[in-house]
Amino acid sequence: MINLADLYAEVTTFCSVVECGTFSKAAAKLSISQSTVSRKVKELEKILNYALIHRSTRSFEITTQGQQLY
């Protein structure tokens, strides 16, 4: 069962990544670790059953579904 408070936190984290442009800047904005940001976005993707972000070692791209969610 999905906890609504957790879902809200994960969506908020995803939106911060989009707004800040990087996982590390989103982490700084939210005062959490970069790994926590990454974990929250991955958990949200798992819940929604689709990718929100295509990641590479140095950048990321928001998917169409990610743009719609944002």
RAVENJO-V498321 format. One record per run of one state. SS is the DSSP state (a for helix, b for strand, c for the rest). FROM is the first residue (numbers start at 0). TO is the last residue. Records with the same first field share a line. If there is no record, write none. Layout:
SS->FROM-TO  FROM-TO
This chain:
c->0-2  20-21  30-32  48-51  55-58  62-62  69-69
a->3-19  22-29  33-47  63-68
b->52-54  59-61
